[in-house]
């Protein structure tokens, strides 16, 4: 009887230790995974967010970086703006 109880108790003890350490490591990994996913998401959105230049600011004609309107080249300087045309009746 004693001979069969010792292995059973030992196995129950080892299983309990495994369950405790598995829960502990899952909590640790879950926290670091959340943290790293936030970093990845932030870098993803920063790549998607296109920085634009407000109206009247310097711009690059080849880059199309104006928030509104187009990049207009006026007197050797490129600025963001909206080109208005006059229509005569």
N, C-alpha and C positions, 0 to 999 in steps of 0.2 A: 504494500500500500504506500509506504513512504517512498519507495523507488519511483512510482508513477506520479506522485504529488510534486516532487521536486522539479521534474522537467516541465510540468504544467504551470507551476508557479513561476518558474524562470521564463517560460514563453510569455505568460501574461505580463510579467514585469518588462520584458523587452518590447512587447507590443505597445505598452503604455508609454514607454520612453520614446518610441518612434512616433507615436501620435502627438506627443507633447512637442517634440522637436520639429515635426512637420508643420504644426500650427504656428510655432514661433518663426520658423523660416519663411512661411507663406506671408506672414504679416510684414516681415522685413522686406521681402522681395516686392510685395504689393505696393509698399510705400515708395520704394525706389523706382518702380515701374511707372507709378503715377507721376513722379517728379520728372522722369526722363520723357514721358509722353507729353508733358506740358512744355518742355524745352523744344521738343520736335515740333509741336503744334505752333509754338511761338515763331520758330524759325520758318516754318512753312508759310504762315500768314505774312511774315515780314517780306518774304520773297514775292508773295502775291500782291501785296500792297504796293502800288506804284506811286512813287513820290512825284507830285506834279508841281509846276510853277504857277503862281498866281498871275493874274492879268497885270502886265507892266513889268514883270520880272524878266531877267535874262533867261534865254532858252537856247537850245541846240536844235537847229532846223532839221537835222537828220534823226533826232531822237523822239520827237513828238511828245514832249514832256509837259505840255501846257494843260492846266486844269480845264480851262474854257478857251475856246477859239483855237487859233493856230499860232505857230511861231512865225512872226513877221520880221523880215529883214528890212530895217529902216535906217538909212544913212550908216551903213557898215556896222550896225548893231542889231542883234536879233532879240526881239522881245515878244512875250506872249500877249495876244490881244485878239480882238474880233474885228475883222475888216468889214466896215460898213460901206455899201455902195449906194450912191444916190441914183434914183431912177426918175427920169424926167417924164412928165405926162404930155 
